[in-house]
Amino acid sequence: MSKDIRIKRGLTLRLKGEAEKQVVEAPRSKTYAIKPPDFHSVVPKMVVKEGARILAGDELFFSKYTEEIRFTSPVSGTLLEIKRGDKRRILEVIIEADPTISYKDFGKMNAATSSAEAVKNRVLESGCGAFIMQRPYDIVADPKDTPKSIFVSVVSTAPLAADLGFALKDKVAAFQEGIYALQKLTPGKVHVSLDESSSYLKDVKGAEIHMVSGPHPAGNVGVQIHKIDPVNMGERVWTVGAEDVAIIGNVFLTGQFHAERTIAVAGSEAKEQKYYRIQIGANSSDLVGQVSDEVRLISGDVLTGDKLSNNQYIGFYHNTLTLIPEGNKYRMFGWLPFTYNNIHSNSKTSLSWLFPKKKYELNTNLNGEERALVVTGEMEEVLPMDIYPMQLIKACISGDIEKMENLGIYEVAPEDFALIDYVNTSKIEAQEIIRLGLDLMITEVG
């Protein structure tokens, strides 16, 4: 029997350019890349050298401080380049792909009947440990920890985000096997959150099902954890992306690391707004071509994604590629409510609240500059968690660890503050501030 979670606070931001429900095979990229900066707090140690031949599933690097966490290749081919930045920091591990993928064989395994230790070893050796994230801190989970529960959200409420229910339509068996595997990693429950588009998964075995409804950020796993099994000091909760559960399941069903994503190309500037089946780490230009300076290309959704340039690679965890107008044009008297019809604002000073169903073509313009934090209540309107967001942001800015703990730093991740970035009139970078606060907690508290 499922349990309902109804979120009331938040904001549904409707944008033009939603991807139509049609999956096509993407053109094969000549090169793929795994980007260590995608794995926050991981310091990579390379296992292979440039020029080495590798199979899909072969280890590329591991975490310097947690050697059990391995990162494996999504394709077979030749390690073309290890791109480094300042202080020789590894930025990209680039692989020149074979025309046809050859896989390392880990051997088939029944997750439901195997021991917990065997399941954990298989998850780690195949590189699937990179898919498991930890709360608090929103970092790759330490396999030496034992989580009190594991959460999987099959709900996507972010603007133009890929419909996870649609993406998993043909991966139900692999998703089920992945749930069986996750069961072995915790003495607690595996919680799976669904909405209308993913309700066909309500009969999945081995998990507690929750039906989620409401505006964004209802789909954020952090909001669901807060409502179901909050994180307290000293506790660990693990989270896994919906498609990543299917990848884990495939490792057990086939014995191979099929690093496949169903990615939505969306946004008003996208020439073809469709779903594509790709391998993790594909080159963005193979999907959308060369993008002009008038277009912002984003790996991820518009609220939490990363800016890309031409010929750069899609993020490891991202299943959306968004193209919207660049915010390099300014409006004369743009603050007047009747001047432009295509302005959206959560503030009542705009007339957009009169048209709740209208879709907008928004750009990246901030429409203002950074200014002092003022108590308005606008942050609380879009954060459906029982915390004080402005006070927590101030505590992070000042580095007051005791206040951060008392105000709920263990329960949040940067993505939970994405809407605050959008609606707050102070124009502060709330996600960046929360990330720095979390990093301080890792350093000082651990």
C-alpha positions as MATLAB code, in Angstrom:
seq = 'MSKDIRIKRGLTLRLKGEAEKQVVEAPRSKTYAIKPPDFHSVVPKMVVKEGARILAGDELFFSKYTEEIRFTSPVSGTLLEIKRGDKRRILEVIIEADPTISYKDFGKMNAATSSAEAVKNRVLESGCGAFIMQRPYDIVADPKDTPKSIFVSVVSTAPLAADLGFALKDKVAAFQEGIYALQKLTPGKVHVSLDESSSYLKDVKGAEIHMVSGPHPAGNVGVQIHKIDPVNMGERVWTVGAEDVAIIGNVFLTGQFHAERTIAVAGSEAKEQKYYRIQIGANSSDLVGQVSDEVRLISGDVLTGDKLSNNQYIGFYHNTLTLIPEGNKYRMFGWLPFTYNNIHSNSKTSLSWLFPKKKYELNTNLNGEERALVVTGEMEEVLPMDIYPMQLIKACISGDIEKMENLGIYEVAPEDFALIDYVNTSKIEAQEIIRLGLDLMITEVG';
ca = [
       0.000    0.000    0.000;
       1.405    3.383   -0.971;
       1.583    6.436    1.263;
       0.732    9.849   -0.115;
       2.911   12.940    0.229;
       1.285   16.219   -0.774;
       3.558   19.235   -1.083;
       1.840   22.627   -0.950;
       4.722   25.100   -0.810;
       6.855   25.540   -3.892;
       6.624   26.908   -7.412;
       5.822   25.253  -10.731;
       7.833   27.136  -13.329;
       6.344   26.487  -16.776;
       8.754   27.003  -19.663;
       8.406   26.546  -23.400;
      10.251   23.716  -25.087;
       9.259   20.556  -23.227;
      10.633   17.402  -24.859;
       8.023   15.343  -26.670;
       7.572   11.760  -25.489;
       9.551   10.145  -28.268;
      12.809    8.255  -27.774;
      15.357    8.106  -30.588;
      18.825    6.601  -30.687;
      21.385    9.389  -30.426;
      24.279    9.620  -32.883;
      27.318    7.814  -31.487;
      29.856   10.187  -29.978;
      33.434    9.703  -31.109;
      34.620   10.588  -27.602;
      33.131   10.278  -24.135;
      34.321   11.773  -20.859;
      34.023   11.118  -17.157;
      34.530   14.385  -15.253;
      35.888   14.033  -11.680;
      34.485   17.490  -10.696;
      31.013   15.889  -11.027;
      31.850   13.867   -7.895;
      32.063   16.492   -5.189;
      34.806   15.910   -2.582;
      36.319   12.992   -4.563;
      40.054   13.267   -5.299;
      40.714   10.897   -8.239;
      43.680    8.524   -8.468;
      44.152    7.208  -11.995;
      44.449    3.471  -12.612;
      45.102    3.556  -16.379;
      47.333    5.733  -18.541;
      46.762    7.567  -21.799;
      46.743    5.196  -24.745;
      45.435    2.229  -22.741;
      42.751   -0.032  -24.210;
      39.683   -0.349  -21.999;
      36.334   -2.134  -21.935;
      33.041   -0.697  -20.714;
      33.169   -1.370  -16.986;
      36.957   -1.196  -16.650;
      38.178    0.955  -13.769;
      39.473    4.402  -14.735;
      40.194    5.893  -11.311;
      39.266    5.544   -7.661;
      38.737    7.922   -4.760;
      42.007    8.780   -3.032;
      40.458    8.796    0.436;
      37.954    5.949   -0.072;
      39.602    3.402   -2.342;
      36.516    1.180   -2.474;
      34.732    3.808   -4.586;
      35.703    3.068   -8.192;
      34.773    4.921  -11.350;
      34.484    2.855  -14.506;
      34.318    3.521  -18.227;
      30.872    3.872  -19.861;
      32.231    2.697  -23.248;
      35.051    0.626  -24.681;
      37.900    2.195  -26.607;
      41.192    3.984  -26.019;
      41.960    6.389  -23.200;
      42.639    9.434  -25.351;
      43.487   12.148  -22.827;
      43.586   12.976  -19.143;
      42.801   16.692  -19.159;
      44.176   18.604  -16.190;
      43.646   22.084  -14.786;
      45.351   24.165  -12.097;
      47.645   22.234   -9.747;
      47.283   19.236  -12.073;
      43.705   18.713  -10.964;
      42.032   16.158  -13.254;
      39.126   17.763  -15.090;
      38.199   15.152  -17.688;
      39.098   11.579  -18.556;
      38.403   11.387  -22.304;
      37.849    8.068  -24.093;
      37.924    7.562  -27.845;
      35.056    5.111  -28.281;
      34.917    1.948  -30.354;
      32.161    1.737  -33.015;
      30.606   -1.100  -31.001;
      30.810   -1.306  -27.220;
      32.608   -4.293  -25.696;
      31.826   -4.996  -22.051;
      33.800   -6.354  -19.146;
      32.027   -9.437  -17.806;
      31.406   -9.287  -14.061;
      29.182  -12.396  -14.152;
      25.448  -12.590  -13.553;
      24.196  -12.557   -9.967;
      20.798  -12.808   -8.303;
      20.634   -9.792   -6.004;
      17.637  -11.113   -4.028;
      19.351  -14.357   -3.010;
      22.958  -13.158   -2.700;
      24.552  -12.049    0.549;
      24.738   -8.385    1.472;
      28.546   -8.463    1.263;
      28.506  -10.007   -2.225;
      25.979   -7.433   -3.443;
      28.010   -4.530   -2.059;
      31.211   -5.841   -3.649;
      29.497   -6.170   -7.031;
      28.088   -2.640   -6.826;
      31.515   -1.226   -5.982;
      33.653   -3.214   -8.452;
      31.340   -2.335  -11.353;
      31.572    1.394  -10.603;
      27.939    1.661   -9.514;
      29.017    2.996   -6.130;
      29.344    6.372   -7.892;
      25.541    6.433   -8.304;
      24.912    6.223   -4.559;
      24.829    9.609   -2.854;
      24.826   10.364    0.852;
      22.786   12.712    2.990;
      23.978   14.742    4.812;
      26.435   16.653    2.590;
      25.164   15.428   -0.825;
      28.387   13.585   -1.712;
      29.215   10.112   -3.008;
      28.370    7.675   -0.200;
      31.101    6.040    1.851;
      30.611    2.248    1.537;
      31.936    1.775    5.078;
      28.809    3.520    6.401;
      25.501    1.777    6.995;
      22.543    3.948    5.943;
      19.351    3.887    7.991;
      17.353    3.985    4.732;
      17.725    4.474    0.972;
      15.601    6.807   -1.161;
      14.794    6.671   -4.865;
      12.754    9.465   -6.465;
      10.995    8.713   -9.764;
       9.398   12.164   -9.658;
      10.661   15.066  -11.754;
       9.161   18.490  -11.055;
      12.009   20.794  -12.127;
      11.367   22.987  -15.203;
      11.759   21.000  -18.467;
      13.322   18.084  -16.566;
      13.197   14.622  -18.118;
      10.107   12.588  -17.213;
      11.626    9.747  -15.202;
       8.494    7.624  -15.454;
       8.722    7.792  -19.232;
      12.473    7.064  -19.196;
      11.967    3.858  -17.176;
       9.105    2.422  -19.266;
      11.281   -0.280  -20.838;
      13.562   -0.804  -17.813;
      11.127   -2.198  -15.244;
      12.909   -5.557  -14.813;
      16.284   -3.869  -14.332;
      14.723   -1.354  -11.909;
      13.251   -4.204   -9.849;
      16.598   -5.998   -9.700;
      18.229   -2.738   -8.638;
      15.760   -2.397   -5.768;
      16.605   -5.940   -4.634;
      20.285   -4.928   -4.617;
      19.630   -1.731   -2.641;
      17.663   -3.775   -0.081;
      20.881   -5.578    0.811;
      22.727   -2.317    1.509;
      20.558   -1.105    4.399;
      18.933   -2.647    7.472;
      16.118   -0.132    7.002;
      13.679    0.486    4.174;
      14.112    1.374    0.526;
      11.699    4.232   -0.174;
      10.524    4.778   -3.759;
       8.612    7.973   -4.586;
       6.280    7.973   -7.607;
       3.863   10.318   -9.348;
       1.162    9.788  -11.963;
       3.604    9.192  -14.835;
       5.499    6.526  -12.873;
       2.552    4.941  -11.041;
       3.040    1.735  -13.061;
       5.964    1.014  -10.693;
       3.721    0.883   -7.616;
       3.888   -2.927   -7.581;
       7.689   -2.989   -7.279;
       8.703   -5.448   -4.573;
      11.112   -4.772   -1.754;
      10.354   -1.067   -1.409;
       7.944    1.207    0.415;
       6.022    3.222   -2.155;
       5.087    6.885   -1.743;
       2.863    8.788   -4.167;
       4.083   12.388   -4.390;
       2.162   15.400   -5.681;
       2.661   19.150   -5.611;
       4.780   21.880   -7.174;
       8.555   21.873   -7.463;
      10.574   20.926   -5.392;
       8.215   18.011   -4.614;
      10.416   15.794   -6.811;
      13.602   16.592   -4.863;
      14.696   13.581   -2.873;
      15.720   15.892   -0.012;
      12.138   17.086    0.418;
      10.934   13.481    0.429;
      13.519   12.479    3.038;
      12.403   15.417    5.180;
       8.784   14.232    5.054;
       9.446   10.501    5.499;
      12.661    9.841    7.453;
      14.551   13.037    8.398;
      18.331   12.983    8.810;
      19.681   13.765   12.268;
      23.243   14.357   13.395;
      25.331   11.203   13.062;
      22.851    9.455   10.745;
      23.306    8.506    7.098;
      20.689    8.212    4.373;
      21.606    7.145    0.840;
      19.914    8.266   -2.369;
      20.025    6.807   -5.877;
      18.695    8.285   -9.127;
      15.823    6.448  -10.806;
      17.690    5.439  -13.969;
      20.773    4.637  -11.924;
      18.778    1.968  -10.078;
      18.152    0.335  -13.454;
      21.880    0.513  -14.309;
      22.678   -1.218  -11.012;
      20.009   -3.815  -11.756;
      21.471   -4.475  -15.208;
      24.864   -5.242  -13.666;
      23.220   -8.110  -11.774;
      20.974   -9.275  -14.644;
      23.589   -9.203  -17.410;
      26.925   -9.019  -15.605;
      27.750   -5.898  -17.621;
      27.958   -2.174  -16.874;
      25.405   -0.636  -19.259;
      25.881    3.090  -18.531;
      22.828    4.149  -20.489;
      20.810    7.334  -20.052;
      17.545    8.482  -21.574;
      18.206   12.197  -21.855;
      15.679   14.932  -22.646;
      16.821   17.686  -25.013;
      14.526   20.567  -24.100;
      14.186   24.334  -24.067;
      12.854   27.022  -26.377;
      16.166   27.178  -28.292;
      16.433   23.438  -28.967;
      15.913   22.574  -32.633;
      14.506   19.121  -31.832;
      12.914   18.623  -28.432;
      13.057   14.866  -27.948;
      14.382   12.106  -25.724;
      17.637   10.457  -26.760;
      19.200    7.218  -25.620;
      22.894    7.832  -24.934;
      25.844    6.511  -22.940;
      26.925    8.501  -19.894;
      29.526   11.143  -20.745;
      28.403   11.777  -24.330;
      29.459   14.932  -26.150;
      26.692   17.550  -26.086;
      27.402   18.718  -29.644;
      26.499   15.279  -31.001;
      22.950   15.898  -29.767;
      22.391   19.605  -30.391;
      25.106   20.603  -32.860;
      27.087   23.817  -32.497;
      25.320   26.378  -30.304;
      25.591   30.127  -30.924;
      26.587   32.752  -28.361;
      22.919   33.770  -28.158;
      21.999   30.426  -26.560;
      22.808   29.072  -23.086;
      23.500   25.337  -23.166;
      22.895   23.678  -19.799;
      23.739   20.148  -18.695;
      20.843   19.497  -16.325;
      17.758   21.563  -15.615;
      17.657   25.364  -15.684;
      17.734   25.695  -11.889;
      20.584   23.352  -10.949;
      22.443   22.497  -14.169;
      25.949   23.389  -15.348;
      26.759   25.722  -18.227;
      28.380   23.984  -21.195;
      30.263   25.233  -24.219;
      30.329   23.558  -27.618;
      31.949   20.101  -27.684;
      31.799   19.697  -23.928;
      30.444   16.602  -22.192;
      27.137   15.979  -20.441;
      27.355   15.648  -16.650;
      27.552   12.196  -15.062;
      24.269   12.546  -13.157;
      22.323   14.632  -15.671;
      19.420   13.380  -17.773;
      18.414   16.730  -19.292;
      20.133   18.988  -21.822;
      18.478   22.409  -21.837;
      18.826   25.262  -24.327;
      17.403   28.687  -23.466;
      18.137   32.251  -24.665;
      21.276   33.852  -23.263;
      20.548   36.767  -20.930;
      22.630   39.319  -22.789;
      19.832   41.712  -23.740;
      18.238   44.229  -21.421;
      14.723   45.633  -21.479;
      13.908   49.312  -21.355;
      11.688   49.936  -18.304;
      11.585   46.176  -17.780;
      10.313   46.627  -14.241;
       6.951   47.940  -15.467;
       4.321   45.133  -15.214;
       2.490   46.044  -18.454;
       5.600   46.566  -20.595;
       6.336   42.952  -21.506;
       4.043   39.934  -21.589;
       6.752   37.307  -21.357;
       8.064   38.119  -17.873;
       7.543   35.602  -15.106;
       7.941   36.430  -11.443;
       6.815   34.895   -8.183;
       6.258   38.423   -6.901;
       2.774   39.926   -7.020;
       4.281   43.057   -8.565;
       4.327   41.090  -11.806;
       1.116   40.126  -13.588;
       2.301   36.570  -14.275;
       0.325   35.281  -11.285;
      -2.841   36.028  -13.269;
      -1.832   33.414  -15.865;
      -0.849   30.276  -13.883;
      -0.983   27.966  -16.938;
       1.021   30.181  -19.292;
       4.395   28.927  -20.529;
       7.298   31.362  -20.686;
      10.439   31.738  -22.765;
      12.854   32.896  -20.097;
      16.523   33.782  -20.476;
      19.439   33.786  -18.035;
      19.213   37.477  -17.107;
      19.143   38.028  -13.334;
      16.993   41.162  -13.736;
      18.795   42.885  -10.899;
      21.973   42.900   -8.878;
      22.987   41.429   -5.548;
      21.670   43.394   -2.581;
      21.062   43.031    1.149;
      19.013   40.144    2.531;
      15.600   41.429    3.594;
      12.998   39.452    5.548;
      10.108   39.023    3.098;
       8.964   35.424    3.543;
       9.569   34.697   -0.150;
      12.180   32.017    0.619;
       9.832   30.133    2.927;
       7.136   30.113    0.229;
       9.180   27.870   -2.060;
      10.962   25.608    0.466;
       8.554   22.957    1.830;
      10.806   21.968    4.730;
      10.507   22.904    8.385;
      13.653   25.015    8.445;
      14.398   28.744    8.270;
      16.200   29.168    4.934;
      17.339   32.776    5.336;
      18.769   32.134    8.792;
      20.525   28.989    7.526;
      22.025   30.918    4.617;
      23.314   33.593    7.009;
      24.797   30.922    9.285;
      26.602   29.401    6.290;
      27.951   32.803    5.247;
      29.287   33.454    8.751;
      30.583   29.883    9.174;
      28.708   29.388   12.464;
      28.721   25.582   12.735;
      26.518   25.386   15.838;
      23.826   27.533   14.234;
      24.071   25.577   10.984;
      23.443   22.347   12.897;
      20.500   23.823   14.801;
      18.982   25.241   11.609;
      18.993   21.954    9.688;
      22.179   21.845    7.594;
      22.193   18.030    7.770;
      18.880   17.844    5.918;
      19.561   20.026    2.899;
      21.429   19.909   -0.388;
      22.152   22.783   -2.787;
      19.347   21.691   -5.146;
      16.784   22.292   -2.377;
      17.685   25.995   -2.557;
      17.453   26.287   -6.351;
      14.039   27.956   -6.268;
      15.326   30.382   -3.649;
      17.974   31.409   -6.200;
      15.146   32.082   -8.632;
      12.623   33.952   -6.458;
      14.692   35.880   -3.925;
      14.958   39.611   -4.590;
      18.440   39.705   -3.021;
      19.868   37.857   -6.054;
      22.192   35.833   -3.830;
      23.671   32.505   -4.957;
      21.912   30.394   -2.333;
      23.001   27.049   -3.796;
      26.655   28.078   -3.772;
      26.398   29.331   -0.189;
      24.796   26.068    0.993;
      27.478   24.044   -0.824;
      30.225   26.004    0.947;
      28.407   25.473    4.244;
      28.214   21.722    3.646;
      31.915   21.635    2.754;
      32.726   23.393    6.028;
      30.706   20.774    7.916;
      32.605   17.954    6.175;
      35.911   19.536    7.198;
      35.012   20.422   10.787;
      32.501   17.719   11.770;
      33.015   14.873    9.267;
];
